[in-house]
Amino acid sequence: MLKKYNKIHTLVFLIIVFAFISSCNIYRPTNAREIPTSGIERARKNIEEGRGFSLKDFGKNETTYQFASSNPMWRASLDVLNFIPLTTVDYSGGVIITDWYSDSLNSKESLKITIQFLSNEVRADSLMILIHKKNCSTGNSCTTSKINSRINEELLTSILKKASTLEKESKNKK
């Protein structure tokens, strides 16, 4: 009796599975003359009809991983800004933001430097340097403004000099 019950169970299960497979359009009778014989052509046709997926360039070994230690602009920027505490350092986002910094001479004024990386190449237009100045009065009211001063140019020049030196050193090692 138990064997008969198992056979019926198996038969019902197979009927249900077959019903699901046939209703999902997984199995579809086709005409062999309409299907390309080449696997690549068949895959291309399936993707064009929306019946497949593509891995694009999955098998190609042309990846270009760039790490912070191999990017001379990034390393040079960190070397130049090593005297200021850093708030945000995000290599994948391409941004370095310092904390508010003031020298001991004038504690009412402080500067915050933001460096955005636009490219990994050692060029002047690869960086955007923003400097914000905060002035605080005696009543703890502070005003913040973006400034353009010679500090921008000095920072950019020193970063580019350091980056070109680092790039030459890495080329000489290779």
C-alpha positions as semicolon CSV with decimal commas, in nm:
position;residue;x (nm);y (nm);z (nm)
1;M;0,000;0,000;0,000
2;L;0,283;0,236;0,086
3;K;0,462;0,168;-0,246
4;K;0,142;0,245;-0,437
5;Y;0,103;0,570;-0,242
6;N;0,464;0,672;-0,324
7;K;0,410;0,599;-0,693
8;I;0,097;0,813;-0,698
9;H;0,281;1,088;-0,515
10;T;0,566;1,076;-0,765
11;L;0,327;1,075;-1,061
12;V;0,134;1,378;-0,928
13;F;0,459;1,559;-0,859
14;L;0,586;1,497;-1,214
15;I;0,255;1,614;-1,366
16;I;0,271;1,935;-1,161
17;V;0,635;1,999;-1,258
18;F;0,556;1,936;-1,625
19;A;0,259;2,173;-1,605
20;F;0,478;2,448;-1,458
21;I;0,751;2,396;-1,714
22;S;0,513;2,402;-2,008
23;S;0,318;2,703;-1,876
24;C;0,634;2,910;-1,822
25;N;0,726;2,882;-2,189
26;I;1,058;2,719;-2,106
27;Y;0,985;2,444;-2,350
28;R;0,869;2,581;-2,682
29;P;0,860;2,380;-3,003
30;T;1,069;2,551;-3,271
31;N;1,149;2,510;-3,636
32;A;1,510;2,396;-3,691
33;R;1,533;2,600;-4,014
34;E;1,477;2,927;-3,827
35;I;1,746;2,872;-3,563
36;P;2,107;2,961;-3,651
37;T;2,353;2,674;-3,624
38;S;2,638;2,881;-3,480
39;G;2,627;2,920;-3,103
40;I;2,734;3,284;-3,116
41;E;2,464;3,371;-3,372
42;R;2,206;3,180;-3,167
43;A;2,303;3,368;-2,851
44;R;2,293;3,704;-3,034
45;K;1,945;3,625;-3,170
46;N;1,819;3,522;-2,826
47;I;1,947;3,844;-2,671
48;E;1,790;4,053;-2,948
49;E;1,457;3,880;-2,884
50;G;1,490;3,933;-2,510
51;R;1,526;3,565;-2,426
52;G;1,867;3,563;-2,268
53;F;2,136;3,762;-2,099
54;S;2,481;3,882;-2,191
55;L;2,797;3,888;-1,986
56;K;2,943;4,143;-2,230
57;D;3,323;4,134;-2,193
58;F;3,332;3,883;-1,908
59;G;3,608;3,665;-2,048
60;K;3,839;3,947;-2,152
61;N;4,129;4,028;-1,923
62;E;4,136;4,401;-1,987
63;T;4,052;4,527;-1,640
64;T;4,225;4,838;-1,519
65;Y;4,231;4,838;-1,144
66;Q;4,375;5,152;-0,995
67;F;4,472;5,147;-0,630
68;A;4,546;5,450;-0,416
69;S;4,907;5,344;-0,371
70;S;4,963;5,340;-0,748
71;N;4,803;5,679;-0,821
72;P;5,068;5,953;-0,803
73;M;4,814;6,239;-0,782
74;W;4,644;6,079;-0,484
75;R;4,969;6,006;-0,302
76;A;5,103;6,355;-0,373
77;S;4,786;6,519;-0,243
78;L;4,806;6,325;0,082
79;D;5,176;6,409;0,117
80;V;5,113;6,781;0,065
81;L;4,819;6,788;0,309
82;N;4,992;6,586;0,579
83;F;5,001;6,882;0,821
84;I;4,618;6,917;0,833
85;P;4,379;6,672;0,999
86;L;4,165;6,503;0,734
87;T;3,789;6,463;0,772
88;T;3,702;6,265;0,460
89;V;3,937;6,061;0,245
90;D;3,749;5,865;-0,022
91;Y;3,960;5,721;-0,302
92;S;3,668;5,563;-0,488
93;G;3,475;5,891;-0,473
94;G;3,785;6,090;-0,561
95;V;3,769;6,342;-0,280
96;I;3,983;6,460;0,011
97;I;3,834;6,701;0,266
98;T;4,036;6,846;0,550
99;D;3,914;6,956;0,889
100;W;3,898;7,325;0,975
101;Y;4,256;7,444;1,020
102;S;4,389;7,762;1,174
103;D;4,740;7,864;1,259
104;S;4,822;7,980;1,608
105;L;4,848;8,346;1,501
106;N;4,482;8,405;1,423
107;S;4,246;8,161;1,589
108;K;3,934;8,344;1,465
109;E;4,000;8,244;1,104
110;S;4,021;7,887;0,981
111;L;4,043;7,717;0,643
112;K;3,896;7,397;0,505
113;I;4,040;7,244;0,187
114;T;3,854;7,015;-0,051
115;I;4,032;6,837;-0,333
116;Q;3,827;6,665;-0,601
117;F;3,999;6,432;-0,846
118;L;3,867;6,470;-1,199
119;S;4,120;6,235;-1,358
120;N;4,410;6,008;-1,261
121;E;4,650;6,181;-1,499
122;V;4,919;6,416;-1,371
123;R;4,783;6,738;-1,518
124;A;4,670;7,071;-1,380
125;D;4,309;7,015;-1,487
126;S;4,294;6,678;-1,307
127;L;4,226;6,844;-0,972
128;M;3,970;7,089;-0,846
129;I;4,076;7,257;-0,524
130;L;3,818;7,443;-0,317
131;I;3,906;7,646;-0,009
132;H;3,650;7,765;0,242
133;K;3,725;8,028;0,503
134;K;3,545;8,054;0,835
135;N;3,553;8,381;1,032
136;C;3,427;8,367;1,389
137;S;3,352;8,674;1,594
138;T;3,361;8,702;1,971
139;G;2,992;8,612;2,004
140;N;3,045;8,261;1,857
141;S;2,879;8,359;1,532
142;C;3,074;8,230;1,235
143;T;3,050;8,305;0,866
144;T;3,176;8,069;0,599
145;S;3,268;8,160;0,243
146;K;3,446;8,005;-0,051
147;I;3,764;8,188;-0,138
148;N;4,000;8,200;-0,433
149;S;4,348;8,287;-0,322
150;R;4,708;8,209;-0,400
151;I;4,676;7,909;-0,166
152;N;4,485;7,728;-0,442
153;E;4,766;7,781;-0,690
154;E;5,037;7,695;-0,438
155;L;4,861;7,372;-0,341
156;L;4,807;7,277;-0,704
157;T;5,169;7,351;-0,795
158;S;5,311;7,156;-0,502
159;I;5,079;6,858;-0,567
160;L;5,172;6,851;-0,936
161;K;5,545;6,871;-0,859
162;K;5,520;6,591;-0,605
163;A;5,303;6,378;-0,836
164;S;5,542;6,415;-1,128
165;T;5,831;6,315;-0,901
166;L;5,639;6,008;-0,779
167;E;5,545;5,915;-1,136
168;K;5,907;5,938;-1,252
169;E;6,018;5,722;-0,958
170;S;5,759;5,455;-1,038
171;K;5,862;5,451;-1,405
172;N;6,228;5,416;-1,309
173;K;6,145;5,118;-1,087
174;K;5,978;4,941;-1,378
